[in-house]
Amino acid sequence: MNTVTPFFMSRVLARSLSKKKIVTNEGKVIGTLKNLVVDFETGQVVDLVIYPEDSFDTSGYRTEGDRLYIPFEAVKDIKDYIVVDRYLSRK
């Protein structure tokens, strides 16, 4: 697991991430951020928990019920949207 926290994450408060849209680096909307999975021993964010859009094909992604999990290492940028690398997002 990548233990280096990207610079942009060091200044982002968790509450500001609530309900942000998740998009691929190609601009496709995946869904809305629901929660984060955190390793309490290290304090590192492990996964994004997302409610996927109905039109988003979740094949090849890790899912549990109506939630989709994307590894935090796939996050490339956080501004108006959370941008994730499409290939690193898959299981």
Sequence and secondary structure as in RCSB ss.txt:
>XXXX:A:sequence
MNTVTPFFMSRVLARSLSKKKIVTNEGKVIGTLKNLVVDFETGQVVDLVIYPEDSFDTSGYRTEGDRLYIPFEAV
KDIKDYIVVDRYLSRK
>XXXX:A:secstr
      GGGGG  HHHHTT EEEETTS EEEEEEEEEE TTT  EEEEEEEE TTS  TTSEEETTEEEEEGGGE
EEESSSEEE TTTT  
